[in-house]
Amino acid sequence: MRRLDYYWYHKHPLVMLLLPLSWLFCMVSMLRRKAYQSQLLKVTRLPVPVIIVGNISVGGTGKTPLVVWLVDFLKQAGYKPAIISRGYGGGAQQWPQRVLPGSDAASVGDEAVLLARRCDCPMAVAPNRVAAARMVLENNGCDIIVCDDGLQHYALARDIEIAVIDGVRRFGNGYCLPAGPLRERPGRLDGVDFVVVNGEAGEIINNHAYFSMRLHPGALRQVSDDDKRCDISVFHGQVVHAVAGIGHPARFFQHLKESGIKVIEHAFPDHHPFTAQDLQFGENASVIMTEKDAVKCRGFTRENHWYLPVDVQLTPEFGERLLKQLKMREAANG
């Protein structure tokens, strides 16, 4: 039995059976957004600018590496950013939660710990993004907030919205959940400030500014010791167990194959809570995993277990337009 998300990107009769639920989801999503826009539901505006990085579909589109890029870009522009997120996959009993590089991914979520390790700035997570934002504003001196995966969290007022799209999978079959991968209809993109396409943008969005984003994998790092690194070419021609518990593992596996590695694929559900048993491929087996998975596996990996960090590259025009838009919104808000 295939997972439901397989059918979102392939034609199958099962999708037709789910269409009534999909139409209901779309209607509820639209009405909810209208309720916030008309102020029937409360919207909180913070004393600092808020940049939302999100998407209209579920699954991996490349939001997390874009947030890393954005935080670094804002620092270079003179800002003091902080990050907030939902903390998806975290099982903390109380929210919000501060996130540090050494935080437990089981409590605050794997992506949150990854961001804390990479970005070196204040971070908090909570299902209620306003509560998380108030936490990072307390005694941290931040002057701008980047919200990871908050496009549909309309209770938090935003100054700039950035939507990320997978350039290969795009919108799948075009249906909303559960018949398809969409949280909102594609028309929602007409209201965002920037559309970033992970890969070739192509003819995806008409009458809208969009920017291509390139993923650039770095040198492999040992899961148990970040200071130990090696070039991926070391594994050229070798058999490697590739482990990925992310939204779109095929992209990760394909990169390893293009690097000349003989890949044995091990795809797990997104945000999978890894255990030592998941990595039992033999004592001498080489393993390469994603950075998001590595934060959950540090306590039970061997020396031949590596992860692949990923950075993004965007055109200078994107950064210039982002700063210009940010300054305009800051001026408008006084």
C-alpha positions, 0 to 999 in steps of 0.5 A: 500500500503506497502512502497517500502523498504518492497519489497526489503526483500520479493519476489514480481513481483514489483521488476522485473518491477524495474530491468531496473532502478536498472541496470542503477543505478548500472552502474552509481554508478560504473562509478562514482567511476571509475571517482574518482579513475582515477582522472577524478573527483577531490579527496581532501586529508586532512592533517589528517587521515580520517576514513569512516564508511558507508554501501552499503545499505540504511536503518539502519545497526548500523552505528551511534552507531559504530561511537560513539564507534569509537570516544571513542576508538580513544580518549582512544588511544590518538587521538583528533577526530572530526566527519563529516556527511551529516546532512541527514534530516536537512533543513539548508539553508546554509552549512556546519553547526557546530553541538552542543548537543543543535542544532536543529535536524530540521536544521542539522539532527537527527543523527548529534544531537545524535552524538554531544550529545554522543561524546563530540567532534567537529562536522560539517555536509554538503552534501559536506563532504570536506566542513564539514571537513574543518570546523571542522579542523578550530581552533579545534585541531583535528588530525583525522576525522570520517566520518559518512555515507560517503562510496560513497562520493568519493570526500573525500580521506580516509585512512580507510573504515569500512562497516557495514552490518545488520546481519539479513537483509544482502543485501536484494534481492541483487539488487541495488536501486530502485529494492533493498536496495543496493547503490553498489554491494556486490563486493564493500566490497572487497575494504574496510578495515573492514567489521562489521556485526551487529549481527552474522556474519555468512557466509556472506563474503568470503575471507574477515576479518569481525567482529561481533558487538553487540548492548547493550541497556542501562537504559531507560532515560526520553526524557525531562530529561536525568538525570532521568533513570530507568531499562527497567525491570520496564515495564515488563508485561506492555503495552507500545507504542513503537515509532521508526522512524529509518531504521529498527524498527523491531529490536527495537520492538523485543528487547522491546518484549524480555524484557517482554513488551507488545508492541504496535508498531508505526513505522514511516519512517526513519528520520520522523519529529515528532510532538506532534500529533504523540505521542498522545496515551493518557495522561497516556500512557507509551512511549518508543522511540529510541534515534535518535527519542528522539532528535526531541521530547524533546519539547513536551513529558511527564514524562512517555516518555522514550528513549532507548540508545544503545552502541556497543561491538566489540572484542579487535582484531578489535581495535588492527587491526584498530590502526595498520592499521591507523598507517600504513596509517599515515606512508605511507602518511608521 
